[in-house]
Amino acid sequence: MVRIFTPAGVVLLLTFVVAAAYADSLVRHKREWILPPKPLKENYDYTKKEYIAKIRSDYEEYNNINYALEGPGANQYPFNTFIVDSRTGFIRVTKILDREEVDTYNLSGIATFMDGSHAETKIDIRIKVVDENDNAPTFPKVINPGEVFELSPAGTEVMTVSATDLDEPGNPNSQLAYSLIKQEPSHDMFYIMRDKIYVKNNHLDRETTDKYVLTVKATDLNGHISGKTGTGTVTIKVKDVNDNLPTLEKTEYAGNIVENTYGVEVMRFKASDLDEVNTPNWEPEFIIAKGNEAGYFSIKTDPKTNEGVLMLEKAVDYEDLKNLDLGLIVKNKAPMFDGSQGTANIGFNVPGASGASGASGASGASGSSSSGTSGTSGTSGTSGTSGASGATSGASGASIYSDLEKIYPMYPVKINVQNEPEGARFDPKVKAIPISEGGTTINIKDVIARYPAIDQDTGKPAENVKYVKGTDPGNWLLIDPNTADIKLNKLPDRESPLLVNGTYFAEVLCISEDTPGKTATGTIAIQVEDFNDHCPTLTSSVQTLCITDDAVIINAHDEDVFPNGPPFSFNIIPENTQGKWHMEYLNETARILRTEETLWPGIYQVEFIVADQQGASCPEPQTVQVQVCTCEDGLKCGKRGGSGQPEKRWSLVPLASGCCSWDCCCFY
């Protein structure tokens, strides 16, 4: 029996085969890489190569596929750097690559059917350009200059430098090392570490060199010998510090003033300074550090010429003071440099020479007036002695400048007082005449006083003059026109309304016979009740003096009221005085006692006669002990107690010079 096979089995197989083939075609539809792209070197010519990568889709087995690229470097700027063969999928490079232009190309591969429909989703193609060391470091065309203070210590950071390398960041090709290859001037003042410039030598001096020009080299490959290099120029400005003392043109000066004048310019001082011009380090300040305890002078700086201008502020009487010795210090507005981190912090709070101005309190004694009625204020004038305490502080002001003297030189300035022809004057200005009322102790016909004027140039009684009465409200007095003898015209009356606090005031005029005539006025004070029963006494019998100073202030006080009090006269008794001293006028109750020689530490006794306005003095001379000590570390000689005596004792040791010293001249 013959069997017949039906076609049904064949159909299933084909179906299976076809189905299997169709199923297989459905599974293997993904594109595949052939020779995926490798990193490409910059500056290398890949244009001759057939391809640098290939893309392929599996649809290519059954269909015609077109390949294309898109993205920057293909159909975007930079256009057509990479192209693809639309049939084979071969990707080629059309030019030499430059990493500094584009370091990575991010492209997309596209596969489409002939009808333009997409066969696949886009393929990401990333091509990295490998860096080569093809760029040298460069510096900016303009580099901001650095600044550093002169005398800055070694190791001081000055500035940071920075060069640029266009090669790949983080790559040794762009990693730089810096070095200094030239310094102009070639003082070897700086060094560089990494990218920072430091001071190498702590002797930077702006006055010698105020600017340095450095050549900096940057080398890539971290400074390797094979690295590329670039150079830049750096300017460093040396800033000024106040390291130079101002100086004057001369080592000592001399000038002249005319007595009885004030408010005039005496002389000028030209200062020089090596520090930077028109800065506080250069601008001078002038200080009268010695010899101006009485405040005769002031000094200021002329802003136009930068000169010190010495001015005479108070009139000087040639008969009292024939010359003055000043000590001048010139400093800068800025404190001196002390070397601490480029800053200057040595400074002194100098209050000026006005410390002596406290002495002006004694001017209260001038309450007297040429008119008798106004003389009431004269009695209160004695309170002016309190000004003497101001004078004491003024004298101690001299020691303020001892610190300055350790830094700045002292310039001696000798001022000569020129005598001016003067007319007569009455001395004292107010002549006190104590009498009793009722004629019990005085005869009306007797001369009660003689009040001649003094020739100010000779100190002798004035000649070729006549005397007349000025004001005499009660017509109590008679005056001899030739001798200035004074007599009573009537007996004094204590109950007279013309008396002020028991005193009757009248004026005497002295008129010269020359042409034009000169007139001097003196005041007569008839004291009906009060008498000059007190003498002026020193307020302290002990004064301290540092060897760096040369003067102390002597003050006196009188219990009597005007006109039996100040102004006082002070006279040294040389034979009972140790050392050479002279007196200078300070005010009506005080004088400046100034030594004329260098003193050793010790105790010096100075003896005085102090007289009041009427010439009355104590029966015995008065003595001041001047303690001279070194005042080391700013310590004064021993403090004084309430009695004016030192609180601590000392032992006296004879010196070869004949003076005495103590074994410990400073008290702690």
C-alpha positions as CSV (number, residue, x, y, z in Angstrom):
1,M,0.0,0.0,0.0
2,V,1.3,3.2,-1.0
3,R,1.1,6.1,1.5
4,I,0.5,9.6,0.3
5,F,2.0,12.5,2.3
6,T,0.0,15.7,2.4
7,P,1.6,19.1,1.9
8,A,0.5,20.2,5.3
9,G,3.8,19.2,7.0
10,V,5.8,21.2,4.5
11,V,3.8,24.3,5.1
12,L,4.4,24.1,8.8
13,L,8.2,23.6,8.3
14,L,8.4,26.6,6.0
15,T,6.3,28.5,8.3
16,F,8.6,27.5,11.2
17,V,11.6,28.3,9.2
18,V,10.2,31.5,7.9
19,A,8.8,32.2,11.3
20,A,12.1,31.3,12.9
21,A,13.9,33.4,10.3
22,Y,11.5,36.2,10.9
23,A,11.8,35.9,14.6
24,D,15.5,35.9,14.3
25,S,15.3,39.0,12.2
26,L,13.2,40.6,14.9
27,V,15.8,39.8,17.6
28,R,19.0,40.9,15.7
29,H,18.0,44.4,14.8
30,K,20.4,46.3,17.0
31,R,23.3,48.2,15.4
32,E,26.9,47.3,16.4
33,W,30.3,49.1,16.7
34,I,33.1,48.2,14.5
35,L,36.4,49.7,15.5
36,P,35.0,52.0,18.2
37,P,36.8,55.4,18.3
38,K,40.0,55.8,20.3
39,P,41.3,59.0,21.9
40,L,42.9,61.1,19.1
41,K,46.1,63.1,19.6
42,E,46.1,66.7,18.8
43,N,48.5,68.0,16.2
44,Y,48.6,64.5,14.6
45,D,47.5,64.0,10.9
46,Y,44.7,61.5,10.8
47,T,43.4,62.7,7.5
48,K,45.2,60.0,5.5
49,K,43.6,57.2,7.4
50,E,40.7,55.4,5.8
51,Y,38.7,55.7,9.0
52,I,39.2,56.3,12.7
53,A,35.9,54.5,13.6
54,K,33.0,52.6,12.0
55,I,29.3,52.3,12.7
56,R,27.0,49.6,11.4
57,S,23.4,48.6,11.8
58,D,22.3,44.9,11.5
59,Y,19.5,46.2,9.2
60,E,22.3,46.5,6.7
61,E,21.9,42.7,6.0
62,Y,18.4,43.1,4.7
63,N,18.1,46.8,3.7
64,N,20.1,49.6,2.2
65,I,21.0,51.9,5.1
66,N,22.3,55.5,4.9
67,Y,24.7,56.7,7.7
68,A,25.2,60.2,8.9
69,L,26.7,62.3,11.8
70,E,25.4,65.2,13.6
71,G,26.6,67.5,16.4
72,P,29.5,70.0,16.9
73,G,32.3,68.9,14.6
74,A,29.9,67.4,12.0
75,N,26.9,69.4,11.0
76,Q,27.5,72.1,13.6
77,Y,30.5,74.4,14.2
78,P,33.3,73.5,13.7
79,F,31.6,72.0,10.6
80,N,32.8,68.8,8.9
81,T,35.7,68.1,11.2
82,F,34.4,64.5,11.2
83,I,32.6,63.0,8.2
84,V,31.0,59.5,7.7
85,D,30.7,57.4,4.5
86,S,26.9,57.1,4.1
87,R,27.2,53.5,2.7
88,T,30.0,52.0,4.7
89,G,29.7,53.9,8.0
90,F,33.4,54.7,8.0
91,I,34.2,57.9,10.1
92,R,37.1,60.0,9.0
93,V,38.9,63.2,10.2
94,T,39.2,66.1,7.8
95,K,41.8,68.2,9.6
96,I,44.4,68.2,12.3
97,L,42.8,68.4,15.7
98,D,43.7,71.1,18.4
99,R,42.7,70.3,21.9
100,E,42.9,73.9,22.9
101,E,40.1,74.5,20.3
102,V,37.9,71.5,21.2
103,D,38.9,69.0,23.7
104,T,36.0,66.5,23.3
105,Y,33.6,66.0,20.4
106,N,30.2,64.6,21.3
107,L,28.7,63.3,18.1
108,S,25.6,61.2,17.2
109,G,25.6,58.5,14.6
110,I,22.3,58.2,12.6
111,A,21.1,55.2,10.5
112,T,18.1,55.7,8.1
113,F,16.3,53.6,5.5
114,M,16.2,54.8,2.0
115,D,12.8,56.4,2.6
116,G,14.4,58.6,5.3
117,S,12.9,56.8,8.2
118,H,15.1,56.0,11.2
119,A,16.4,52.4,11.2
120,E,17.9,52.8,14.6
121,T,18.0,55.2,17.5
122,K,21.0,57.6,17.5
123,I,24.4,56.3,18.4
124,D,26.5,58.4,20.9
125,I,30.0,58.8,19.6
126,R,32.4,60.6,22.0
127,I,35.9,61.4,20.7
128,K,38.4,62.9,23.2
129,V,41.4,64.8,21.9
130,V,44.6,63.9,23.8
131,D,46.6,66.9,25.1
132,E,50.2,67.5,23.9
133,N,52.5,70.0,25.5
134,D,52.2,72.4,22.7
135,N,51.7,75.6,24.7
136,A,54.2,77.6,26.7
137,P,53.2,79.5,29.8
138,T,52.3,83.1,29.3
139,F,52.1,86.0,31.8
140,P,49.6,88.9,31.5
141,K,50.9,91.8,29.5
142,V,50.2,94.1,32.5
143,I,51.0,92.7,36.0
144,N,49.9,94.8,38.9
145,P,53.0,96.0,40.8
146,G,53.7,94.7,44.3
147,E,54.5,96.8,47.3
148,V,56.6,96.1,50.4
149,F,57.8,98.3,53.3
150,E,61.5,99.0,53.4
151,L,63.3,97.1,56.2
152,S,60.7,94.4,56.1
153,P,62.1,91.2,57.7
154,A,63.2,88.3,55.6
155,G,60.2,86.0,54.8
156,T,57.7,88.8,54.3
157,E,55.3,87.9,51.6
158,V,55.2,90.6,48.9
159,M,52.9,89.4,46.1
160,T,51.5,86.5,44.1
161,V,52.4,85.9,40.4
162,S,50.3,83.8,38.0
163,A,51.0,82.6,34.5
164,T,48.6,80.8,32.2
165,D,49.2,77.6,30.2
166,L,46.5,76.6,27.6
167,D,47.3,72.9,27.9
168,E,44.9,70.6,29.7
169,P,44.2,71.6,33.3
170,G,45.4,69.1,35.8
171,N,47.9,67.7,33.3
172,P,51.6,68.1,33.8
173,N,51.6,69.9,30.5
174,S,49.9,72.8,32.3
175,Q,51.4,72.5,35.8
176,L,53.8,75.3,36.4
177,A,56.9,76.0,38.5
178,Y,58.1,79.5,39.0
179,S,61.6,80.9,39.4
180,L,63.3,84.3,39.5
181,I,65.9,84.6,36.8
182,K,66.8,88.3,37.2
183,Q,66.5,91.1,39.7
184,E,67.2,94.7,38.8
185,P,69.1,96.1,40.7
186,S,70.9,92.9,41.4
187,H,70.7,93.1,45.2
188,D,69.3,89.6,45.6
189,M,66.5,91.0,47.8
190,F,63.7,88.6,46.8
191,Y,63.0,84.9,46.3
192,I,60.0,83.0,45.0
193,M,58.3,79.9,46.4
194,R,55.6,78.3,44.4
195,D,53.7,81.4,43.1
196,K,54.6,83.8,45.9
197,I,57.4,86.3,46.1
198,Y,59.0,86.9,49.5
199,V,61.6,89.2,50.9
200,K,65.0,87.5,51.1
201,N,67.2,90.2,52.6
202,N,65.9,92.4,55.4
203,H,68.0,95.4,54.3
204,L,65.5,96.9,51.9
205,D,66.2,100.6,51.8
206,R,63.8,102.9,50.0
207,E,66.3,105.7,50.1
208,T,68.8,103.6,48.2
209,T,66.4,101.8,45.8
210,D,62.7,102.6,45.7
211,K,61.8,100.1,43.0
212,Y,62.8,96.6,41.9
213,V,62.1,94.9,38.5
214,L,62.0,91.1,38.6
215,T,62.0,88.7,35.7
216,V,59.9,85.6,36.6
217,K,60.1,82.4,34.6
218,A,57.3,79.8,34.6
219,T,58.1,76.3,33.4
220,D,55.4,73.6,32.7
221,L,55.8,69.9,33.4
222,N,56.2,71.1,37.0
223,G,59.6,72.7,36.2
224,H,61.1,69.7,34.3
225,I,64.1,70.6,32.2
226,S,62.1,69.6,29.1
227,G,59.2,71.8,29.9
228,K,58.2,74.8,28.0
229,T,58.9,78.2,29.6
230,G,57.5,81.8,29.6
231,T,58.7,84.9,31.3
232,G,57.0,87.9,32.8
233,T,58.2,91.2,34.4
234,V,57.1,92.2,37.9
235,T,57.7,95.6,39.5
236,I,57.9,95.9,43.3
237,K,57.7,99.3,44.9
238,V,59.5,99.8,48.2
239,K,57.3,101.8,50.5
240,D,58.7,104.3,53.0
241,V,59.0,104.0,56.7
242,N,60.2,106.7,59.1
243,D,63.7,105.4,59.5
244,N,65.5,108.7,58.9
245,L,65.8,111.4,61.5
246,P,65.1,114.9,60.3
247,T,68.2,117.2,60.5
248,L,68.8,120.9,60.4
249,E,71.3,122.7,58.2
250,K,73.5,123.8,61.1
251,T,74.6,122.2,64.3
252,E,73.8,125.4,66.3
253,Y,72.1,128.7,65.8
254,A,72.2,132.3,67.0
255,G,69.6,135.0,66.7
256,N,68.7,138.4,68.0
257,I,65.6,140.0,69.5
258,V,64.9,143.5,70.6
259,E,63.6,144.0,74.1
260,N,60.0,145.1,74.7
261,T,58.9,143.7,71.4
262,Y,56.7,140.6,70.8
263,G,54.6,138.9,68.1
264,V,57.6,139.0,65.6
265,E,59.5,136.3,63.7
266,V,62.9,135.6,65.2
267,M,64.4,133.1,62.8
268,R,63.8,130.1,60.6
269,F,65.1,126.6,60.5
270,K,65.4,124.5,57.4
271,A,64.9,120.8,58.0
272,S,66.1,118.0,55.7
273,D,64.8,114.4,55.7
274,L,65.7,111.5,53.5
275,D,62.3,109.9,53.9
276,E,59.6,110.2,51.2
277,V,58.7,113.8,50.5
278,N,55.3,115.2,51.4
279,T,54.5,112.3,53.8
280,P,54.2,112.3,57.6
281,N,57.6,110.5,57.6
282,W,59.2,113.6,56.0
283,E,57.1,116.5,57.4
284,P,58.9,118.1,60.4
285,E,57.6,119.1,63.8
286,F,59.7,121.6,65.8
287,I,59.8,121.6,69.6
288,I,61.5,124.0,72.0
289,A,62.7,121.4,74.5
290,K,64.8,123.6,76.7
291,G,65.1,127.2,77.8
292,N,61.5,128.2,77.2
293,E,60.1,127.6,80.6
294,A,58.8,131.2,80.7
295,G,57.0,130.8,77.4
296,Y,58.7,133.7,75.6
297,F,58.9,131.8,72.3
298,S,56.7,129.5,70.2
299,I,57.7,127.6,67.1
300,K,55.5,126.5,64.2
301,T,56.0,124.9,60.7
302,D,55.5,127.0,57.6
303,P,53.5,124.6,55.4
304,K,54.7,126.3,52.2
305,T,58.4,126.1,52.9
306,N,58.5,123.3,55.5
307,E,60.6,125.5,57.7
308,G,60.4,125.9,61.5
309,V,59.5,129.5,62.3
310,L,60.6,130.7,65.8
311,M,58.2,133.4,67.1
312,L,58.7,135.8,70.0
313,E,55.4,135.7,72.0
314,K,56.3,137.7,75.1
315,A,58.3,140.9,75.5
316,V,61.7,140.4,77.1
317,D,63.3,143.1,79.3
318,Y,67.0,143.5,78.5
319,E,67.7,144.7,82.1
320,D,66.3,141.4,83.4
321,L,67.5,139.0,80.7
322,K,70.3,139.6,78.2
323,N,70.4,136.3,76.5
324,L,68.5,133.0,76.3
325,D,69.8,129.5,75.5
326,L,67.2,127.4,73.8
327,G,67.3,123.7,72.9
328,L,65.5,122.8,69.7
329,I,64.4,119.3,68.7
330,V,63.0,118.5,65.2
331,K,61.0,115.3,64.8
332,N,58.5,114.0,62.2
333,K,54.8,114.0,62.4
334,A,55.0,110.2,62.1
335,P,56.6,108.2,64.9
336,M,60.0,106.7,64.3
337,F,60.2,103.2,62.8
338,D,61.1,100.5,65.3
339,G,61.3,97.5,63.0
340,S,58.1,95.7,64.0
341,Q,56.4,94.3,60.9
342,G,56.8,97.4,58.8
343,T,54.9,99.5,61.3
344,A,56.1,102.5,63.3
345,N,55.0,102.6,66.9
346,I,57.6,104.5,68.8
347,G,55.9,107.7,69.7
348,F,55.7,110.3,72.4
349,N,52.8,112.4,73.4
350,V,54.5,115.8,73.4
351,P,52.2,118.4,74.8
352,G,54.4,121.3,73.6
353,A,56.4,123.9,75.6
354,S,53.2,125.4,77.1
355,G,53.7,123.6,80.4
356,A,55.1,126.7,81.9
357,S,52.0,128.7,81.1
358,G,50.6,127.8,84.5
359,A,52.9,130.5,85.9
360,S,50.6,133.2,84.4
361,G,48.4,132.8,87.4
362,A,50.7,135.2,89.2
363,S,49.3,138.0,87.0
364,G,46.7,138.5,89.6
365,A,49.1,140.7,91.4
366,S,48.8,143.3,88.6
367,G,45.5,144.3,90.0
368,S,46.9,147.7,90.8
369,S,46.0,150.6,88.5
370,S,47.3,154.0,87.8
371,S,44.1,155.4,89.2
372,G,43.7,155.2,92.9
373,T,40.0,154.2,92.8
374,S,40.6,151.2,90.7
375,G,43.3,150.0,93.0
376,T,40.8,147.8,94.9
377,S,41.5,145.0,92.6
378,G,45.1,145.2,93.6
379,T,44.6,143.8,97.0
380,S,43.2,140.6,95.6
381,G,46.1,140.5,93.2
382,T,48.2,138.6,95.8
383,S,46.1,135.5,95.0
384,G,48.1,135.5,91.8
385,T,50.8,133.7,93.7
386,S,48.8,130.6,93.0
387,G,50.1,130.9,89.5
388,A,53.4,129.8,90.9
389,S,52.1,126.3,91.2
390,G,51.4,126.4,87.5
391,A,55.0,127.5,87.0
392,T,56.2,124.4,88.9
393,S,54.3,122.1,86.5
394,G,55.7,124.1,83.6
395,A,59.3,123.5,84.8
396,S,58.7,119.8,85.1
397,G,57.5,120.0,81.5
398,A,61.1,120.2,80.5
399,S,61.6,116.6,81.6
400,I,58.9,115.5,79.2
401,Y,61.4,115.9,76.4
402,S,64.1,113.7,78.0
403,D,62.7,110.7,76.1
404,L,62.9,112.6,72.8
405,E,66.5,113.6,73.6
406,K,67.3,109.9,73.6
407,I,66.3,109.7,69.9
408,Y,66.6,113.2,68.4
409,P,69.6,115.5,68.6
410,M,69.3,118.8,70.5
411,Y,70.2,121.9,68.5
412,P,71.4,124.8,70.7
413,V,69.9,128.2,69.8
414,K,71.4,131.2,71.5
415,I,69.1,134.3,71.5
416,N,70.7,137.7,72.3
417,V,68.5,140.4,73.6
418,Q,69.3,143.8,72.2
419,N,68.9,146.8,74.4
420,E,66.6,149.5,73.3
421,P,66.9,153.2,74.4
422,E,64.2,153.6,77.0
423,G,62.8,156.4,79.0
424,A,62.5,156.6,82.8
425,R,60.4,154.2,84.8
426,F,59.3,154.0,88.4
427,D,60.6,151.1,90.5
428,P,58.5,149.9,92.1
429,K,55.6,150.7,90.0
430,V,53.5,151.2,93.2
431,K,55.3,152.9,96.1
432,A,53.8,151.9,99.5
433,I,54.1,154.5,102.3
434,P,52.8,153.3,105.7
435,I,51.8,156.1,108.0
436,S,49.5,156.7,111.0
437,E,46.7,159.2,111.1
438,G,46.5,162.0,113.6
439,G,50.1,163.2,113.2
440,T,51.3,161.2,116.2
441,T,54.2,159.5,114.3
442,I,54.8,161.9,111.4
443,N,55.3,165.6,110.9
444,I,53.3,167.1,108.1
445,K,56.4,169.2,107.1
446,D,58.6,166.1,106.8
447,V,59.4,164.2,103.6
448,I,57.5,160.9,104.0
449,A,59.1,159.3,101.0
450,R,61.3,159.9,97.9
451,Y,60.1,158.4,94.7
452,P,62.5,159.2,91.8
453,A,62.2,157.5,88.5
454,I,65.0,155.2,87.2
455,D,66.8,155.4,83.9
456,Q,66.2,152.0,82.4
457,D,69.4,151.9,80.5
458,T,71.7,152.9,83.4
459,G,69.8,151.8,86.4
460,K,70.5,155.2,88.0
461,P,68.1,158.0,88.9
462,A,66.7,159.6,85.8
463,E,68.2,163.0,84.7
464,N,66.7,165.9,82.9
465,V,63.3,165.1,84.1
466,K,60.5,166.9,86.1
467,Y,58.0,165.4,88.5
468,V,54.4,166.4,88.8
469,K,51.3,165.0,90.4
470,G,49.0,163.0,88.3
471,T,45.7,162.0,90.0
472,D,45.5,163.1,93.7
473,P,41.7,162.9,94.4
474,G,42.0,164.4,98.0
475,N,45.0,166.7,97.3
476,W,46.8,164.9,100.1
477,L,50.3,165.1,98.6
478,L,53.0,167.5,97.5
479,I,55.8,166.5,95.1
480,D,59.1,168.2,94.6
481,P,59.5,168.6,90.8
482,N,63.3,168.1,90.9
483,T,63.9,165.5,93.7
484,A,60.6,163.6,93.7
485,D,60.4,164.2,97.5
486,I,56.9,163.5,98.8
487,K,55.3,165.4,101.6
488,L,51.8,165.4,103.0
489,N,49.6,168.4,102.2
490,K,47.2,167.3,104.9
491,L,47.0,164.7,107.6
492,P,45.5,161.4,106.5
493,D,42.0,160.5,107.6
494,R,41.2,156.9,108.1
495,E,37.5,157.6,107.7
496,S,38.0,159.3,104.3
497,P,35.8,157.9,101.6
498,L,38.8,158.1,99.3
499,L,40.5,155.2,101.1
500,V,40.1,151.7,99.7
501,N,40.8,149.0,102.2
502,G,42.8,151.5,104.2
503,T,44.9,152.7,101.3
504,Y,44.9,156.1,99.5
505,F,46.2,156.0,95.9
506,A,47.8,158.9,93.9
507,E,49.9,159.2,90.8
508,V,53.3,160.8,90.2
509,L,54.4,161.6,86.6
510,C,58.0,161.8,85.4
511,I,58.3,163.9,82.3
512,S,61.6,164.1,80.3
513,E,62.8,167.5,79.1
514,D,63.8,166.3,75.7
515,T,61.6,166.5,72.5
516,P,59.4,164.6,72.1
517,G,59.0,164.2,75.8
518,K,58.5,160.8,77.4
519,T,56.3,160.3,80.5
520,A,56.5,157.6,83.1
521,T,53.8,157.0,85.7
522,G,54.2,155.7,89.2
523,T,51.6,155.0,91.9
524,I,51.8,156.1,95.5
525,A,49.9,154.0,98.0
526,I,49.4,155.7,101.4
527,Q,48.6,152.9,103.8
528,V,46.9,154.4,106.8
529,E,46.2,151.0,108.5
530,D,48.1,148.1,107.0
531,F,51.9,147.7,107.3
532,N,54.4,145.6,105.4
533,D,54.9,143.2,108.3
534,H,55.5,140.0,106.2
535,C,58.4,139.1,104.0
536,P,58.2,136.9,100.9
537,T,59.3,133.3,101.6
538,L,60.1,130.4,99.3
539,T,57.4,127.8,99.0
540,S,59.8,124.9,99.0
541,S,63.4,124.5,100.3
542,V,64.1,121.4,98.2
543,Q,64.0,121.1,94.4
544,T,64.9,118.1,92.3
545,L,66.8,118.2,89.0
546,C,67.6,115.4,86.6
547,I,71.0,115.6,85.0
548,T,69.4,115.7,81.6
549,D,67.7,119.0,82.5
550,D,69.2,122.3,83.6
551,A,66.5,124.4,85.3
552,V,64.1,124.3,88.2
553,I,61.4,126.8,89.2
554,I,61.7,128.8,92.4
555,N,58.4,130.1,93.9
556,A,57.8,132.6,96.7
557,H,54.7,133.7,98.7
558,D,53.9,136.8,100.8
559,E,51.1,137.1,103.3
560,D,50.9,140.9,102.8
561,V,48.3,142.3,100.4
562,F,48.9,144.6,97.5
563,P,51.1,146.7,97.3
564,N,53.3,145.0,99.8
565,G,53.4,141.7,98.0
566,P,54.5,140.7,94.5
567,P,56.1,141.4,92.1
568,F,59.1,139.9,93.9
569,S,62.8,140.3,93.1
570,F,65.1,137.3,93.5
571,N,68.9,137.6,93.9
572,I,71.4,134.9,94.3
573,I,74.1,135.3,96.9
574,P,77.1,133.7,95.1
575,E,79.5,133.4,98.1
576,N,77.0,131.0,99.8
577,T,76.0,129.1,96.7
578,Q,77.4,125.8,95.4
579,G,77.8,125.8,91.6
580,K,77.2,128.5,89.0
581,W,73.5,129.6,88.6
582,H,71.5,132.5,87.2
583,M,67.9,133.6,87.5
584,E,65.5,134.1,84.6
585,Y,62.2,135.9,84.9
586,L,59.1,133.7,84.9
587,N,56.4,135.7,86.5
588,E,55.8,138.0,89.4
589,T,56.1,135.3,92.0
590,A,58.5,132.8,90.4
591,R,61.9,132.7,88.7
592,I,63.7,130.0,86.6
593,L,66.9,128.9,88.4
594,R,69.2,127.7,85.6
595,T,72.6,126.1,86.0
596,E,75.5,127.4,84.0
597,E,77.6,124.2,84.1
598,T,77.2,120.5,83.9
599,L,76.3,119.1,87.3
600,W,77.3,115.9,88.9
601,P,74.6,114.0,90.9
602,G,74.6,115.5,94.4
603,I,73.0,118.2,96.5
604,Y,73.7,121.9,95.7
605,Q,72.8,124.7,98.0
606,V,71.6,128.0,96.5
607,E,71.1,131.0,98.7
608,F,68.6,133.8,97.8
609,I,67.4,137.2,98.9
610,V,63.7,137.5,97.9
611,A,62.2,141.0,98.2
612,D,58.6,142.2,97.8
613,Q,57.5,145.2,95.6
614,Q,58.6,147.6,98.3
615,G,62.0,146.0,98.6
616,A,61.3,144.4,101.9
617,S,62.9,141.0,102.5
618,C,63.3,138.5,105.3
619,P,66.1,139.3,107.8
620,E,68.1,136.2,106.8
621,P,68.7,134.9,103.3
622,Q,66.7,131.8,102.2
623,T,68.2,128.6,100.9
624,V,67.1,126.0,98.4
625,Q,68.7,122.6,98.2
626,V,68.8,121.3,94.6
627,Q,69.0,117.5,94.4
628,V,70.6,116.5,91.2
629,C,70.2,112.8,90.2
630,T,70.4,110.6,87.2
631,C,66.6,109.8,87.0
632,E,67.4,106.4,85.5
633,D,64.4,104.5,84.1
634,G,62.3,107.7,84.3
635,L,62.4,107.7,88.1
636,K,62.6,111.1,89.8
637,C,64.7,111.9,92.9
638,G,63.0,111.1,96.2
639,K,59.5,112.3,96.7
640,R,59.0,115.2,99.0
641,G,56.7,115.2,102.1
642,G,54.4,117.8,103.2
643,S,57.2,119.9,104.7
644,G,59.1,119.9,101.4
645,Q,61.8,117.6,102.8
646,P,62.6,114.2,101.2
647,E,60.8,111.3,102.7
648,K,63.9,109.1,102.7
649,R,67.3,109.8,104.0
650,W,70.6,109.6,102.1
651,S,74.2,109.5,103.0
652,L,76.5,112.2,101.7
653,V,79.7,111.2,100.0
654,P,82.3,113.9,99.2
655,L,83.3,114.2,95.6
656,A,86.6,115.3,94.2
657,S,84.9,118.4,92.7
658,G,84.0,119.6,96.1
659,C,80.3,119.0,95.8
660,C,78.4,116.1,97.4
661,S,76.4,113.1,96.1
662,W,74.4,110.4,97.8
663,D,74.9,106.7,97.5
664,C,71.5,106.2,95.9
665,C,70.2,109.2,94.0
666,C,67.0,107.6,92.8
667,F,64.3,106.5,95.2
668,Y,61.9,103.6,94.4
